[in-house]
Amino acid sequence: MKNTNVSKIGKKHILITEATTTPRYTRGWQFCKSLLDRTKGKIVACCRSPSNANELQRILSKYPERVQVLPLGMEDQSTIDALEIKIAQTCRRVDALFNVAGILGDGGMATPGPEGSVVSIDRDWLKKSLAVNIIGPVMLTKALSPLMRVSRRRSITLGNRPPTVVVNLSARVGSMSDNRLGGWYSYRMSKSALNQATKTLGLELKRQGTWILALHSGTTDTDLSKPFQKNVQKEKLFPVEFTVNSLLDVVKSINAEHTGGFYDWAGKAIPY
């Protein structure tokens, strides 16, 4: 991959979903922090309950001109609709969208997922997994895509605006080609669907100058992976800061030929 204008986010508007919970253990919060360090852009940090997001409120107080915290629940279409209106009124553009929110489960301690067997599949958990991992990101991309338009046709560019980008956090277990172990039904299916959405959106949105990627972060030391870390070799369990900055390096390096693709944290293509 080679550097393109996507790396020059500059004074643009960057939206991140699920940018809260414990800082050490969330990729969304780390994306917010790293993008503040690496760009001059304005960060719209979204979470379900901004009033309870203490760390985000601290960032907001430190960077009041650069950070906006807004409510968003990936299972709640009314919050997506309200966010669309708010962003259109206050920002009038979106230059990068990071769909970070996702659920996996805790291995049966408090949730049914991820399921080890077909007999463990629970209808409500399957619906929740699809709502958070695929339906929410797709509906949010739909809502914000008009604000990400760079060109009206392939030959007409709106000013000197560089390509915009959508980043979907997927997972290697969403690869059908790489599925050799089975299990984890709800998570695998939702991430496979997210990959299909990424591929399909890539074909359409490139016509308006928006590029889209599905990215695999590797096993990262977050709340999402914590119940499953005991069998992970120490050198393969990545600190969240390393993971997020590696993913941002991948985003920085893309060009039009990569849109709709699926890549890992090192920029290596993963088969769908």
C-alpha positions as CSV (number, residue, x, y, z in Angstrom):
1,M,0.0,0.0,0.0
2,K,1.1,3.6,-0.6
3,N,0.3,6.9,1.0
4,T,-2.6,8.8,-0.3
5,N,-4.6,11.9,0.5
6,V,-6.7,9.9,3.0
7,S,-3.8,10.4,5.4
8,K,-4.2,14.2,5.2
9,I,-7.3,14.3,7.4
10,G,-6.3,17.7,8.7
11,K,-9.1,19.9,9.9
12,K,-11.9,17.5,8.9
13,H,-14.7,15.8,10.7
14,I,-14.1,12.2,12.0
15,L,-16.9,10.2,13.6
16,I,-16.2,7.2,16.0
17,T,-18.8,4.8,17.3
18,E,-18.6,3.3,20.8
19,A,-15.8,5.7,21.9
20,T,-16.2,5.0,25.6
21,T,-15.9,2.5,28.6
22,T,-12.6,1.9,30.4
23,P,-9.8,3.6,28.4
24,R,-7.3,0.8,28.7
25,Y,-9.8,-1.7,27.3
26,T,-11.7,-0.1,24.4
27,R,-10.6,0.5,20.9
28,G,-13.2,3.3,20.4
29,W,-11.7,5.4,23.1
30,Q,-8.2,4.7,21.8
31,F,-9.3,5.7,18.3
32,C,-10.5,9.0,19.7
33,K,-7.2,9.6,21.6
34,S,-4.9,8.5,18.7
35,L,-6.8,10.6,16.1
36,L,-6.5,13.7,18.3
37,D,-2.8,13.1,18.5
38,R,-2.3,12.2,14.8
39,T,-4.6,14.7,13.1
40,K,-6.0,18.2,13.4
41,G,-9.5,17.0,12.7
42,K,-12.6,17.5,14.8
43,I,-13.6,14.3,16.5
44,V,-17.3,13.3,17.0
45,A,-17.2,10.7,19.7
46,C,-20.4,8.7,20.0
47,C,-21.6,6.4,22.8
48,R,-24.8,5.3,24.3
49,S,-24.7,7.5,27.4
50,P,-22.5,10.6,27.1
51,S,-23.3,11.8,30.6
52,N,-21.8,8.6,32.0
53,A,-18.7,8.6,29.8
54,N,-16.3,10.2,32.3
55,E,-13.2,9.7,30.2
56,L,-14.8,11.2,27.1
57,Q,-16.0,14.2,29.2
58,R,-12.4,14.7,30.4
59,I,-11.2,14.7,26.7
60,L,-14.0,17.1,25.9
61,S,-12.9,19.5,28.6
62,K,-9.3,19.4,27.4
63,Y,-10.2,19.8,23.7
64,P,-13.5,21.7,23.6
65,E,-12.9,23.0,20.1
66,R,-12.0,19.6,18.7
67,V,-14.3,17.1,20.4
68,Q,-18.0,16.7,20.3
69,V,-19.7,13.9,22.3
70,L,-23.1,12.7,21.0
71,P,-25.4,9.8,21.9
72,L,-25.7,6.8,19.7
73,G,-27.0,3.3,20.2
74,M,-26.3,0.9,17.4
75,E,-29.6,-1.0,18.2
76,D,-31.6,2.2,18.3
77,Q,-32.5,3.6,14.9
78,S,-33.9,6.8,16.4
79,T,-30.4,7.7,17.7
80,I,-29.0,7.1,14.3
81,D,-31.6,9.4,12.8
82,A,-31.0,12.0,15.4
83,L,-27.2,11.8,14.9
84,E,-27.7,12.3,11.1
85,I,-29.6,15.5,11.7
86,K,-27.2,16.8,14.3
87,I,-24.1,16.2,12.1
88,A,-25.8,17.7,9.1
89,Q,-26.6,20.9,11.2
90,T,-23.3,21.3,13.1
91,C,-20.6,19.7,10.9
92,R,-22.2,19.6,7.4
93,R,-19.7,17.0,6.4
94,V,-18.1,13.7,7.5
95,D,-14.6,12.9,6.2
96,A,-14.0,9.6,8.1
97,L,-16.4,7.2,9.8
98,F,-15.0,4.5,12.2
99,N,-17.6,1.8,12.9
100,V,-16.0,0.4,16.0
101,A,-18.9,-0.8,18.1
102,G,-19.3,-4.6,18.3
103,I,-20.3,-7.4,20.7
104,L,-19.0,-10.9,21.1
105,G,-20.2,-12.3,24.4
106,D,-18.4,-13.7,27.4
107,G,-18.5,-17.4,26.7
108,G,-21.7,-18.3,28.6
109,M,-21.0,-16.5,31.9
110,A,-23.6,-13.8,31.4
111,T,-24.4,-14.0,27.7
112,P,-25.2,-16.9,25.3
113,G,-22.4,-16.0,23.0
114,P,-20.0,-16.8,21.5
115,E,-21.7,-20.2,20.9
116,G,-19.5,-23.3,20.9
117,S,-22.2,-25.4,19.3
118,V,-25.4,-25.0,17.3
119,V,-27.5,-26.2,20.3
120,S,-26.3,-23.0,22.1
121,I,-27.6,-20.6,19.6
122,D,-30.1,-18.2,21.2
123,R,-32.6,-16.3,19.1
124,D,-32.4,-13.1,21.1
125,W,-28.6,-13.1,21.2
126,L,-28.4,-13.7,17.5
127,K,-30.7,-10.8,16.8
128,K,-28.7,-8.6,19.2
129,S,-25.4,-9.6,17.5
130,L,-26.8,-8.8,14.1
131,A,-28.2,-5.5,15.3
132,V,-24.9,-4.2,16.8
133,N,-22.4,-5.8,14.4
134,I,-24.0,-5.3,11.0
135,I,-27.4,-3.6,11.0
136,G,-26.2,-0.6,13.1
137,P,-23.0,0.1,11.1
138,V,-24.8,-0.3,7.7
139,M,-27.6,2.1,8.8
140,L,-25.1,4.6,10.1
141,T,-23.1,4.5,6.9
142,K,-26.4,5.0,4.9
143,A,-27.3,8.0,7.1
144,L,-23.9,9.7,6.8
145,S,-22.9,8.8,3.2
146,P,-24.5,12.0,1.7
147,L,-22.2,14.0,4.0
148,M,-19.2,12.0,2.7
149,R,-19.8,12.7,-1.0
150,V,-16.7,14.0,-2.7
151,S,-17.8,13.8,-6.4
152,R,-21.2,13.9,-8.1
153,R,-19.9,11.8,-11.0
154,R,-16.5,10.2,-11.6
155,S,-15.3,13.3,-13.5
156,I,-16.7,16.0,-11.2
157,T,-15.0,16.7,-7.9
158,L,-16.5,18.9,-5.3
159,G,-13.7,21.3,-4.7
160,N,-10.3,19.9,-3.6
161,R,-11.7,17.5,-1.1
162,P,-9.7,14.2,-0.8
163,P,-11.5,10.9,-0.7
164,T,-13.5,10.2,2.4
165,V,-13.3,6.8,4.2
166,V,-15.4,4.4,6.1
167,V,-13.6,1.9,8.4
168,N,-15.6,-1.2,9.6
169,L,-14.0,-3.2,12.4
170,S,-14.5,-6.7,11.4
171,A,-12.7,-9.9,12.5
172,R,-10.8,-12.7,10.9
173,V,-13.5,-15.2,12.2
174,G,-15.8,-13.5,9.7
175,S,-13.8,-14.9,6.8
176,M,-15.6,-17.9,5.3
177,S,-12.4,-19.0,3.6
178,D,-10.5,-19.0,6.9
179,N,-13.2,-20.8,9.0
180,R,-11.5,-24.1,10.1
181,L,-12.8,-24.4,13.6
182,G,-16.5,-23.6,13.5
183,G,-18.5,-22.3,16.5
184,W,-19.0,-18.7,17.4
185,Y,-22.1,-18.6,15.2
186,S,-23.6,-15.2,15.9
187,Y,-20.3,-13.4,15.9
188,R,-19.0,-15.2,12.7
189,M,-22.3,-14.6,10.8
190,S,-22.5,-10.9,11.8
191,K,-18.9,-10.2,10.8
192,S,-19.3,-12.2,7.6
193,A,-22.3,-10.0,6.8
194,L,-20.3,-6.9,7.7
195,N,-17.6,-8.0,5.2
196,Q,-20.2,-8.5,2.5
197,A,-21.6,-5.0,3.2
198,T,-18.1,-3.6,3.0
199,K,-17.5,-5.2,-0.4
200,T,-20.9,-4.1,-1.7
201,L,-20.7,-0.6,-0.4
202,G,-17.2,-0.3,-1.8
203,L,-18.5,-0.8,-5.3
204,E,-21.2,1.9,-4.9
205,L,-19.5,4.5,-2.7
206,K,-16.3,4.7,-4.7
207,R,-18.4,6.5,-7.3
208,Q,-18.9,9.3,-4.9
209,G,-15.3,9.4,-3.8
210,T,-15.8,7.4,-0.6
211,W,-13.5,4.4,0.2
212,I,-14.4,1.7,2.6
213,L,-12.4,-1.0,4.4
214,A,-13.1,-4.0,6.7
215,L,-10.2,-4.3,9.2
216,H,-9.1,-7.1,11.6
217,S,-7.3,-5.9,14.6
218,G,-5.8,-9.1,15.8
219,T,-6.4,-10.3,19.4
220,T,-6.3,-7.1,21.4
221,D,-6.3,-6.6,25.2
222,T,-9.9,-5.3,25.4
223,D,-13.0,-6.1,27.4
224,L,-14.3,-7.9,24.2
225,S,-11.5,-10.4,24.2
226,K,-10.8,-10.7,27.9
227,P,-12.8,-13.9,28.6
228,F,-10.8,-15.7,25.9
229,Q,-7.3,-14.5,26.5
230,K,-6.0,-17.4,28.6
231,N,-5.2,-19.4,25.5
232,V,-3.6,-16.5,23.6
233,Q,0.2,-16.4,23.5
234,K,1.5,-13.3,25.2
235,E,3.2,-12.0,22.1
236,K,0.0,-12.3,20.1
237,L,-2.1,-10.3,22.6
238,F,-1.7,-6.7,21.4
239,P,-2.0,-3.6,23.6
240,V,-5.0,-1.5,22.4
241,E,-2.7,1.5,21.6
242,F,-0.6,-0.6,19.3
243,T,-3.6,-2.1,17.6
244,V,-5.4,1.2,17.0
245,N,-2.3,2.9,15.7
246,S,-1.5,0.0,13.4
247,L,-5.0,0.1,12.0
248,L,-4.7,3.9,11.4
249,D,-1.4,3.2,9.6
250,V,-3.4,0.9,7.3
251,V,-6.1,3.5,6.7
252,K,-3.4,6.1,6.0
253,S,-1.9,3.9,3.3
254,I,-4.9,3.0,1.2
255,N,-5.9,4.0,-2.3
256,A,-8.8,3.4,-4.6
257,E,-7.8,-0.2,-5.4
258,H,-8.2,-1.2,-1.7
259,T,-11.8,0.0,-1.3
260,G,-14.2,-2.8,-0.4
261,G,-11.3,-5.0,0.9
262,F,-10.6,-6.9,4.1
263,Y,-7.2,-6.4,5.7
264,D,-5.5,-7.2,9.0
265,W,-3.7,-4.8,11.4
266,A,-0.4,-5.1,9.3
267,G,-2.2,-4.3,6.0
268,K,-2.2,-7.9,4.8
269,A,-5.3,-8.8,2.7
270,I,-7.6,-11.4,4.2
271,P,-9.8,-13.6,1.9
272,Y,-13.5,-13.2,2.4
